[in-house]
Amino acid sequence: MSKLYSGAEIVFKCLEDQGVEFIFGYPGGAVLPIYDELKNHSSIKHILVRHEQGAGHAAEGYARSSGKPGVVLVTSGPGATNVVTALTDAYMDSVPLVCISGQVPTHLIGTDAFQECDTTGITRPCTKHNWLVKDIKDLSKTLHEAFRVATTGRPGPVLVDIPKDIQFAKANYSKPKKEKKQNGKSNNRFNKIEIDELVNLIFKAKKPVVYTGGGVINSGPDASQSLREFIKLIGFPITSTLQGLGAFPGDDNQFIGMLGMHGTYEANNAMHDCDLLINIGARFDDRITGKIDEFSPKSKKVHIDIDPSSINKIIKVDLAIVGDVNEVLKATIKEINKKQNGLDESNKQKIAKWWEQIQKWRTKNSLGFVNSESTIKPQHAVKRLYELTKNQDTFITTEVGQHQMWAAQHYKFNKPNRWMTSGGLGTMGYGLPAAVGVQIAHPNKLVIDIAGEASILMTMQEMSTAVQYNLPIKIFILNNQYMGMVRQWQELLHEKNYSESYSEALPDFVKLAEAYGCKGIKAEKPEELDMKIKEMVDHNGPVIFDCHVDPSENCFPMIPSGKPHNQMILGPNDKDENKITGKGKALV
């Protein structure tokens, strides 16, 4: 007779067979049998966070930087509801997470028992799929299926809810079915006719642009390599969404910067005026498109995505190619090389005038700013941080707000999986726990959270996690004493009514760092910035760096809400020309 295992044992056997090394969790009554079993499985290390939201974001940081699924373990009731923000964040940004939640015993479900909630009901809208395990015989199969769903096709979070009696019950364990790791290649629905059509469009284009998103990163490092080969072959300008940064080198001349609400002048104008737009793994988010009916009005549009539901959802396209980014790019490169030995000179000449126009837009220097000798400008702080860390293999996380946009604009990413930020949901408090997860995945690398003083206070308790596990994360706070992006919108959209956006009673971050048992650094003058950044980087342990920046600085360029993406505010003196209308207020 085959051996019977308890539900708790089955959980760990599944995790081991799935190659899991770390789980991020917080114990509670409904998961104690699983925590009892933890000591018997030395190959899996548990990271004790200080809040379940922190567990979710740490798992996101781990997944986003390593390409492996993040695993979260939480208890029932508030344990499960606390992780909802992170699950939604992962769902919006297509991050593979497997969340295991405890539940009250099956006979108590529906009785309003202590720490009971309808976890599967609550998380249904923010997961790819979820399961309530009612029979111990289904547990191993369900957990293996959870990993498959989280990591194939368009990645995303899943949740498995396990009642406490199921954790004690016994059953046979079944190993996962042996499948080739295909990264969702079963979703490849494209054919040669579509690839031929794409190649023909590429050869005909006079004003093309390639628009890349997080789907390139999610497809794996090979996809980023294929993208680089593709762009070099065709000679087109390339832009990126917030989540796609690093898929193509940020310091390459063909990269025209990030596009969207705070994207570069050249990227947004190129998107508006182009005759061919090739979207690779992006979802036409509202922060990219601006006014939809005036978005890239004269272009033929191609959308390459593994998720068919994303195609024609917001912007109608002329050619849809459903498939894994890497596979589509490889097929396209092959076809181009077959058709002609690379693109001939006539094609390069065809787009030469377009490149001349892009260079003219570049001369606007839309990311430029007026530096100061008396106060630290936030853009300057990020640029110095980049210059002093670019020779290390640095991983950057951010919170959400002005500092996030300045980081995206002024820190150049040349490799994939080095940039972890909350895009779709825009979750303040994301960066610190995400940095914990990134450092767990890459123990010997430099991990920096570029933060705002308001965002960091939302999940500051995770510094305790960093100290406990000796994680040398660096928290670089651009402290402007305001909820900066809220203040900016209030200035530009709400007649300078700065209602509740000033952060009063801020802590002394240096003393707070010391209270947590880590190093605190403060910089207030431009001349001390470089020296103190080096001090932060050189310190072998967690650091909180309180960088006091100009509180009145706004994040430009900016597409005014309600305007098309070729009408941009380029700086503080440009506000009247592109005044934000009352209609625009409702769109931010």
C-alpha positions in Angstrom: 0.0 0.0 0.0 1.3 3.4 -1.0 2.2 5.9 1.7 -0.4 8.3 2.9 0.7 12.0 3.5 -1.1 14.7 5.5 -2.3 17.7 3.6 0.5 19.8 5.2 3.1 17.3 3.9 1.5 17.3 0.5 1.9 21.1 0.3 5.6 20.8 0.9 6.1 17.8 -1.4 4.4 19.9 -4.2 6.6 22.9 -3.5 9.7 20.7 -3.6 8.7 19.1 -6.9 8.0 22.5 -8.4 11.5 23.6 -7.5 10.4 26.2 -4.9 13.3 27.5 -2.7 11.6 30.4 -0.9 8.2 31.1 0.5 7.1 34.5 1.9 4.6 34.2 4.7 3.0 35.0 8.0 1.6 32.3 10.3 -1.9 32.2 11.8 -4.3 29.6 13.2 -5.6 28.3 9.9 -2.1 27.4 8.6 -0.4 26.1 11.7 -0.3 22.5 10.4 1.6 23.7 7.4 4.0 25.7 9.6 4.4 22.6 11.8 5.7 20.7 8.7 8.1 23.5 7.7 10.9 22.1 9.9 11.0 18.8 8.0 11.8 20.5 4.6 15.2 22.2 4.8 15.4 22.8 1.0 12.6 25.4 1.4 13.4 28.6 3.3 10.5 30.6 4.8 10.9 34.4 4.9 8.8 35.9 7.7 7.4 39.2 6.7 5.7 41.8 8.9 2.5 42.1 6.9 0.8 39.9 4.4 0.8 42.7 1.8 4.6 42.7 2.2 4.6 39.0 1.6 2.8 39.4 -1.7 5.0 42.3 -2.9 8.2 40.5 -1.8 7.0 37.4 -3.8 6.4 39.8 -6.8 9.9 41.2 -6.5 11.3 37.7 -6.3 9.3 36.6 -9.4 9.9 39.7 -11.5 13.7 39.6 -11.0 14.2 35.8 -11.2 11.6 34.7 -13.7 10.5 32.0 -11.2 7.0 32.1 -9.6 6.8 33.7 -6.2 5.1 31.7 -3.4 3.0 33.3 -0.6 1.6 31.5 2.5 -1.0 33.3 4.6 -3.7 32.5 7.1 -7.5 32.8 6.7 -9.6 35.9 7.1 -7.4 39.1 7.5 -4.3 37.1 6.4 -6.0 36.5 3.0 -7.6 40.0 2.7 -4.3 41.7 3.5 -2.7 40.0 0.5 -5.5 41.1 -1.9 -3.6 44.3 -2.9 -0.5 42.3 -3.9 -2.6 39.8 -5.8 -4.3 42.6 -7.7 -1.0 44.2 -8.4 0.5 41.0 -9.7 -2.7 40.4 -11.8 -2.4 43.9 -13.4 1.3 43.5 -14.2 1.3 39.8 -15.2 3.5 38.5 -12.4 3.4 34.7 -11.6 2.4 34.2 -7.9 1.1 31.2 -6.1 -0.7 32.1 -2.9 -1.6 29.4 -0.5 -4.1 30.5 2.1 -5.4 28.7 5.1 -9.2 28.4 5.7 -11.4 27.4 8.6 -12.4 23.7 8.7 -14.8 22.7 6.0 -17.7 22.1 8.4 -17.4 25.7 9.6 -17.3 27.3 6.2 -20.3 29.7 5.9 -20.9 29.9 9.7 -19.1 33.2 10.2 -16.4 31.4 12.2 -13.4 33.2 13.7 -11.1 34.5 11.0 -13.4 33.2 8.2 -14.0 35.0 5.0 -15.0 33.9 1.5 -11.4 34.0 0.2 -12.1 32.5 -3.2 -15.0 34.9 -3.7 -12.9 37.9 -2.7 -9.9 37.0 -4.8 -11.8 35.7 -7.9 -11.5 39.1 -9.7 -7.8 39.6 -9.0 -6.4 36.1 -9.8 -6.1 34.1 -13.0 -7.8 31.3 -11.2 -8.4 30.1 -7.6 -9.4 26.9 -5.9 -11.0 25.9 -2.6 -9.8 22.4 -1.8 -12.7 20.4 -0.3 -11.2 16.9 -0.7 -7.7 15.9 0.4 -7.5 13.7 -2.7 -7.6 16.8 -4.9 -4.8 18.7 -3.1 -1.7 17.6 -4.9 -3.3 17.9 -8.3 -4.7 21.3 -7.5 -1.4 22.7 -6.3 0.5 21.4 -9.4 -2.3 22.9 -11.6 -1.9 26.3 -9.7 1.8 26.5 -10.7 1.0 25.6 -14.3 -1.7 28.3 -14.6 0.5 31.0 -12.9 3.4 30.4 -15.2 2.0 29.7 -18.6 0.4 31.9 -21.2 0.1 35.4 -19.8 1.6 34.9 -16.3 -0.4 36.0 -13.2 -1.3 35.2 -9.6 -3.4 32.2 -8.5 -4.7 31.2 -5.0 -5.3 27.8 -3.4 -7.5 28.0 -0.3 -6.9 25.0 2.0 -9.3 24.4 5.0 -7.6 23.4 8.2 -9.1 19.9 8.4 -7.7 19.2 4.9 -4.2 20.0 6.2 -4.6 17.2 8.7 -6.3 14.7 6.5 -4.2 12.0 4.7 -4.0 10.9 1.1 -1.7 9.7 -1.6 0.7 12.2 -3.2 0.8 12.5 -6.9 3.8 14.1 -8.7 3.3 16.7 -11.4 2.8 15.4 -14.9 6.0 15.7 -16.9 5.5 18.5 -19.4 8.0 20.3 -21.5 8.5 23.8 -20.1 7.0 25.8 -22.9 6.4 29.2 -21.3 2.9 29.2 -22.8 3.9 28.2 -26.3 0.7 26.3 -26.5 -0.8 29.8 -26.8 1.1 30.3 -30.1 -1.7 30.7 -32.6 0.2 32.6 -35.3 0.9 31.3 -38.7 3.2 32.0 -41.6 0.6 34.2 -43.4 0.6 36.6 -40.4 4.4 36.7 -40.2 4.6 37.4 -44.0 2.1 40.2 -43.6 4.2 41.7 -40.8 7.4 41.5 -42.8 5.7 43.2 -45.8 4.5 46.0 -43.5 8.1 46.3 -42.2 9.5 46.6 -45.7 6.9 49.2 -46.8 7.1 51.5 -43.7 8.5 55.0 -44.0 7.7 56.2 -40.5 7.7 53.1 -38.3 8.0 52.7 -34.5 8.2 49.6 -32.2 6.3 49.8 -29.0 7.4 47.2 -26.3 5.9 46.3 -23.0 6.3 43.9 -20.0 5.3 41.0 -22.2 8.8 41.0 -23.6 10.3 40.6 -20.1 7.7 38.0 -19.2 8.7 35.9 -22.2 12.2 35.4 -20.7 15.7 36.7 -21.4 15.8 35.0 -24.8 12.9 37.3 -25.9 14.9 40.4 -24.9 17.8 39.0 -26.9 15.6 38.3 -29.9 14.1 41.8 -29.6 17.6 43.3 -29.8 18.4 41.3 -32.9 15.1 42.3 -34.5 15.6 46.0 -33.9 19.2 46.0 -35.1 18.1 44.1 -38.3 15.2 46.5 -39.2 16.8 49.8 -37.9 13.5 51.1 -36.5 13.2 53.4 -33.5 11.9 51.6 -30.4 10.1 52.9 -27.3 8.9 51.2 -24.2 6.2 51.2 -21.5 7.1 51.5 -17.8 7.1 47.8 -17.4 9.1 47.1 -20.6 12.2 49.0 -19.5 15.4 47.0 -19.9 14.1 44.7 -22.6 16.1 46.9 -25.0 19.2 48.8 -23.8 18.2 52.2 -22.5 21.5 53.7 -23.6 21.2 52.5 -27.3 20.7 55.2 -29.9 17.7 53.4 -31.4 15.9 53.6 -28.0 13.8 56.9 -28.0 12.9 56.6 -24.3 9.8 55.7 -22.4 6.4 56.8 -23.9 3.2 57.7 -22.2 2.0 60.3 -19.7 5.5 61.1 -18.5 7.3 59.7 -21.6 9.8 61.6 -23.8 8.7 64.2 -26.4 10.3 62.1 -29.2 8.6 58.8 -28.2 5.1 60.3 -27.9 5.4 62.3 -31.1 6.8 59.3 -33.0 3.9 57.2 -31.8 1.5 59.9 -33.0 3.0 60.5 -36.4 4.1 57.0 -37.4 2.7 55.0 -40.3 3.5 51.6 -38.8 3.2 50.8 -35.1 4.4 47.4 -33.9 3.1 46.7 -30.4 5.1 43.8 -28.8 3.8 42.6 -25.4 2.1 45.8 -24.3 -1.6 46.5 -23.6 -2.4 50.0 -24.9 -2.9 51.3 -21.3 -4.6 54.6 -20.8 -1.4 56.2 -19.5 0.1 55.4 -23.0 -2.7 56.2 -25.4 -3.9 59.6 -24.0 -7.0 60.5 -25.9 -8.0 57.2 -27.6 -9.7 58.6 -30.7 -6.6 60.6 -31.5 -4.0 57.9 -30.7 -1.6 57.2 -33.6 -4.3 58.2 -36.2 -2.4 57.5 -39.4 -0.7 54.2 -38.6 -1.1 50.6 -39.5 -1.2 48.8 -36.1 0.3 45.4 -35.3 -0.3 43.8 -31.9 1.9 40.8 -30.8 0.7 39.3 -27.5 0.3 36.0 -25.9 -3.1 37.0 -24.4 -5.7 37.1 -27.1 -8.1 39.0 -24.8 -5.7 42.0 -24.8 -5.9 42.4 -28.6 -8.6 44.8 -29.9 -9.6 45.5 -26.3 -8.8 49.2 -26.3 -7.2 50.0 -29.7 -8.4 48.3 -32.9 -5.4 46.8 -34.8 -4.8 45.9 -38.4 -2.8 42.8 -37.7 -3.1 40.6 -34.6 -0.5 38.0 -33.9 -1.2 35.7 -30.9 1.8 34.0 -29.5 4.9 34.0 -27.3 7.0 37.1 -28.0 10.2 35.2 -28.5 8.7 32.7 -30.9 7.0 35.5 -33.0 10.3 37.5 -33.1 12.4 34.5 -34.1 9.9 33.6 -36.9 9.9 37.2 -38.1 13.7 37.5 -38.1 13.9 34.2 -40.0 11.5 35.4 -42.6 13.2 38.8 -43.1 16.5 37.1 -43.6 15.0 34.6 -46.0 13.2 37.3 -48.0 16.3 39.5 -48.3 19.7 39.1 -46.8 18.6 41.5 -44.0 16.9 44.8 -45.0 18.5 46.3 -48.0 19.9 49.8 -48.1 16.8 51.2 -49.9 14.7 50.4 -46.8 17.2 52.1 -44.5 17.1 55.2 -46.8 13.3 55.0 -46.8 13.3 55.7 -43.0 16.3 58.1 -43.0 14.0 61.2 -43.1 12.0 59.7 -40.2 15.2 59.4 -38.1 16.0 63.0 -39.0 12.6 64.1 -37.6 13.2 62.0 -34.5 16.5 63.7 -34.0 14.8 67.1 -34.2 12.3 66.1 -31.5 15.3 64.9 -29.4 16.8 68.4 -29.5 13.9 69.5 -27.3 15.7 67.6 -24.5 12.3 66.9 -22.9 13.9 65.2 -19.8 16.0 68.3 -19.2 15.6 70.3 -15.9 17.1 73.3 -14.3 19.6 72.2 -11.7 20.3 74.0 -8.5 23.4 74.7 -6.4 21.4 75.2 -3.2 18.8 72.4 -3.3 18.9 68.8 -4.5 16.8 68.4 -7.6 15.1 64.9 -7.6 16.1 64.3 -11.3 19.7 65.2 -10.4 19.6 62.7 -7.4 18.4 59.9 -9.7 21.0 60.7 -12.4 23.9 60.7 -9.8 22.5 57.4 -8.4 22.6 55.9 -11.9 26.1 57.2 -12.7 27.5 55.8 -9.4 25.9 52.4 -9.7 25.7 51.7 -13.5 28.9 49.6 -13.5 27.3 47.2 -11.0 24.6 44.8 -11.9 22.0 46.9 -10.1 18.4 46.0 -9.4 15.9 48.9 -8.9 12.5 48.8 -7.3 10.3 51.8 -6.8 7.3 52.9 -4.9 4.6 54.9 -6.8 4.5 58.6 -7.5 6.8 61.3 -8.9 10.0 59.5 -7.8 8.8 56.4 -9.8 8.6 58.5 -13.0 11.9 60.2 -12.3 13.5 56.8 -11.8 12.0 55.6 -15.1 13.2 58.7 -16.9 16.7 59.1 -15.6 17.9 55.6 -14.6 18.9 53.7 -17.7 18.2 50.0 -17.8 20.2 47.8 -20.2 19.1 44.4 -19.1 15.7 42.8 -18.5 14.5 41.9 -15.0 16.4 44.8 -13.4 13.4 47.1 -13.0 10.6 46.2 -10.6 7.7 48.7 -10.2 4.0 48.7 -9.8 2.5 49.8 -13.1 -1.1 48.8 -13.6 -2.4 49.1 -10.0 0.1 51.9 -9.0 0.6 50.5 -5.4 2.2 52.8 -3.0 4.3 50.7 -0.6 5.3 48.3 -3.3 9.1 49.0 -3.5 10.5 48.1 -0.1 9.0 44.6 0.2 9.7 44.1 -3.5 13.3 44.9 -2.8 13.3 42.3 -0.1 12.1 39.7 -2.6 14.7 40.8 -5.2 17.5 40.6 -2.7 16.4 37.1 -1.7 16.6 36.1 -5.4 20.0 37.8 -5.9 21.8 37.8 -2.6 25.1 39.2 -3.9 23.7 42.0 -6.1 23.0 45.7 -5.3 19.3 46.2 -4.8 18.0 49.8 -4.4 14.4 51.0 -3.8 14.0 54.5 -5.2 11.2 55.7 -2.8 9.1 58.6 -1.8 8.7 59.5 1.9 4.9 59.0 1.7 5.0 55.7 -0.1 7.8 54.2 2.1 5.8 54.7 5.3 3.0 52.4 4.0 5.2 49.3 4.3 8.1 50.5 6.4 7.7 47.6 8.8 9.4 45.4 6.2 12.8 46.9 7.2 12.6 44.6 10.1 12.4 41.7 7.6 15.5 43.0 5.8 17.4 43.2 9.1 16.3 39.8 10.3 17.6 38.1 7.1 20.7 40.3 6.6 19.4 41.7 3.3 21.5 44.7 2.4 18.7 46.6 0.5 19.2 50.3 0.0 16.2 52.6 0.4 16.8 55.8 -1.5 14.1 58.2 -0.4 13.4 61.3 -2.5 11.9 63.3 0.3 9.9 66.3 -0.8 7.6 66.3 2.2 4.6 65.9 0.0 2.6 63.2 -1.7 4.4 64.5 -4.7 2.2 63.3 -7.6 -1.0 64.2 -5.7 0.5 67.7 -5.1 1.4 67.9 -8.8 -2.1 67.1 -9.9 -3.6 69.5 -7.3 -1.4 72.2 -8.8 -2.1 71.5 -12.4 -5.7 70.3 -12.2 -7.2 71.6 -9.0 -6.3 75.3 -8.8 -3.5 74.7 -6.3 -5.8 73.3 -3.6 -3.2 71.3 -1.8 -5.7 69.4 0.3 -4.1 66.9 2.6 -1.1 66.2 0.4 1.6 67.7 2.7 3.2 65.1 4.9 3.2 66.5 8.4 4.9 64.8 11.3 7.4 62.9 9.2 9.8 60.7 11.2 13.5 61.3 11.4 14.4 58.6 8.9 18.0 58.3 10.2 16.8 57.7 13.7 14.1 55.3 12.3 16.8 53.4 10.5 18.8 53.1 13.6 15.7 51.9 15.5 15.4 49.1 13.0 19.0 48.2 13.5 20.3 49.5 10.1 22.2 52.4 8.8 20.6 55.9 8.3 22.1 58.6 6.0 20.8 62.1 5.3 21.7 64.4 2.4 20.4 68.0 2.1 22.9 69.7 -0.2 23.9 68.9 -3.7 27.7 68.9 -2.9 27.3 66.1 -0.4 25.2 63.8 -2.6 27.9 61.8 -4.4 29.9 61.1 -1.2 26.8 59.9 0.6 25.5 57.7 -2.3 28.9 56.0 -2.3 28.6 55.6 1.5 25.2 54.0 1.0 26.4 51.6 -1.7 29.6 50.6 0.2 27.7 49.8 3.4 27.4 46.0 3.9 23.8 46.0 5.2 20.4 47.6 4.9 20.4 51.4 4.5 17.7 54.1 4.6 19.0 57.2 2.7 16.9 60.3 3.4 17.6 62.6 0.4 15.9 66.0 0.8 14.8 67.3 -2.6 13.1 70.4 -3.9 9.5 70.1 -2.7 8.1 72.3 -5.6 9.6 70.2 -8.4 7.0 68.7 -10.8 7.5 65.7 -13.1 7.7 66.7 -16.7 7.2 66.1 -19.6 3.5 65.3 -19.1 0.6 64.6 -21.4 -2.3 66.6 -20.0 -5.1 64.3 -19.2 -7.8 64.4 -21.9 -5.3 65.4 -24.6 -3.7 63.4 -27.4 -0.2 62.2 -26.9 1.4 64.8 -29.2 0.3 67.7 -27.0 2.6 67.7 -24.0 3.6 70.0 -21.2 7.4 70.1 -21.5 8.1 72.2 -18.4 6.8 74.6 -15.8 6.6 77.5 -18.3 4.5 75.4 -20.8 1.4 75.0 -18.7 -0.7 77.7 -20.3 -0.2 76.5 -23.8 -1.6 73.0 -23.1 -4.0 73.9 -20.3 -5.7 70.9 -18.7 -9.5 71.1 -19.3 -12.2 70.4 -16.9 -12.9 67.2 -18.8 -9.3 66.1 -18.2 -9.7 66.3 -14.5 -12.0 63.3 -14.5 -9.4 61.2 -16.4 -6.5 61.3 -14.0 
